[in-house]
């Protein structure tokens, strides 16, 4: 559903579109995965997707398990880091550390490939799995890897660089000159076996194609025991050592200069009642995927806790687990507000919102998930609310997105629309509502609904034409769309949650401005309960979440008959890179709702047509910047009449077929579909400023009636 201020709209149904509020990237989705990298599914061992998930334990028991493992892991990493500090940089590469890793990754090993689940660990180097024969193996659910049943397994020799990189303490030689490895972990777990190379296959979660890596060095373990979980078949080492999947040294050291809360800064080497800034040691904190808690030096933690306490209004309580220092009783309305913490790394500031810093550890008790450490500092986030991906469901020419509104959350489906700003849903009471399948949203049954006043910035941003006041000084909105559909109701703030298709956890955003519609009608489909505004205006979801998602979102819209789901990504997940990526600037114009691009012309084969086409005139007419918008709520592409007429004429010369009239009398260029079902048209190249986009037949022609192509 779009508001038409100009007769121009462009929809590319299978195009991946990156909106950065300053530039737009256009790319084939397949090329992006091939050339821009690979995204894999990580399964948290405590999530319902994990094979080890135990439905009999409660959410809070699950959290306690996480915390216990984090404490054990911190101890293990601490001992390993001190051990490595006394060694040379060469032998440091052979120091491997892991205990109770938190995430499992699915990989396939060998030819033919055998699928296993293994712990993904940034604190370890060597990737290993249990192999037959196994004189001493811990119990695992999956079959052991059998090197005799794969054609690509090869032993590594003692003289090889891979074997020598393990160091004398972690390697030895077999009689046949094959390299033997032995690694022990901080909790006395261990693995011994043969060092080998094998083909590894990763199943990409962004592509149907698997990604194959030949000759990966790994450990084929024949003697393994300790605290390993039976769900996992080993470890995927993502450390920096020479035998890691990634490479150089095992831990990833960052330099944390300090933290700040509001205007109050706390230096890394915090000295109470001192204004002097102590020097900061380079590489003073590590980042680790296997830890749930963030560990800070005791002095820095104390300064941070004291600063946070001044900023939080609430009833401070003791942690029932006696683990965390800063805890509060959760108010009865469920609202707890903590200021963001800014972590100041060298060259980068990272904003940690409440979702990354506080957690409900027991029913009604929220605690800061930072703890003090006398030595090793570890930086970690529980979850990343600034990057998430949601699934889009097609209905006609529009796409629906699933969102949850309120506390407790109520699930709705709404139209995702880049041509609208205000997000709204139908609410009770509703004297005039179009028919919808789902129940109407009831603001009286949620604890987090709040009306917006007439004097608020949010209300005023709607403008005089789209807002008014009621007797209680609450803001009323009214929006009208290009097809005379409309929505009227109360402007309010509410908690929104998105079910990420890349995570089992919902991503929660409090105090999102939206419209609670009590009078809505028009061409809306009964499947949708409203609209999610993805435009560029002040009240759009994109602008409201700008500090969290960095103003970035992208979407990939598949065709209606595709087996793949459409995706919309927010935050860093939205960034697409690769040699096939090209970018075109977004032009800032009024109204700021729309994303304006500059189309310079189109071409078919060798024949180019300028945007402002003038028949029988060879000079290229000038064109305005921002002469076309891109819109997710439109199925058809609208072009200026002169450009359309010449494009139609050019295509007609290039297509051999029986031209017919459109039965719907809507389209100008139609053909009868041959009996063999084959209909071929040349691609159309859309020439944007700085970017050429090839539109294949799937993007330009459609069978609108049985046997009729337009």
Secondary structure, 3 states (H helix, E strand, C coil): CCCCCCCCEECCCCEEEEECCCEEEEEEHHHHHHHCCCCCCEEECCCCCCCCCCCCCCHHHHHHHHHHHHHHHHHHHHHHHHHHHCCCHHHHCCCCCCCCCCEEEEEEECCCCEEEEEEEECCCCCCEEEEECCCECCCCCCCCEEHHHCCCCEECECCCHHHHCCCHHHEEECCCCEEEEEEECCCCCEEEEEEEEEEEEEECCCCCCEEEEEEEEEEEEEEEECCCCCCCCEEEECCCCCCCCCCCCCCEEECEEEEEECCEEEECCCCCCCCCCCCCCCCCEEECCCCCCEEEEHHHHHHHHHHHHHHCCCCEECCCCCCCCCEEECCCCCCCCCCCEEEEECCEEEEECHHHHEEEEECCEEEECEEEECCCCEECCCCCCCCEEEEEEEECCEEEEEEEECCCCEEEEEEEECCCCCCEEEEECCCECCCCCCCCEEHHHCCCCEECECCCHHHHHCCCCCEEECCCCEEEEEEECCCCCEEEEEEEEEEEEEECCCCCCEEEEEEEEEEEEEEEECCCCCCCCEEEECCCCCCCHHHHCHHHHCCCEEEECCCCCCCCCEEEEEHHHHCCCCCCCEEEECECCCCCCCEEECEEEEEECCEEEECCCCCCCCCCCCCCCCCEEECCCCCCCECCHHHHHHHHHHHHHHCCCCEECCCCCCCCCEEECCCCCCCCCCCEEEEECCEEEEECHHHHCCEEECCEEC
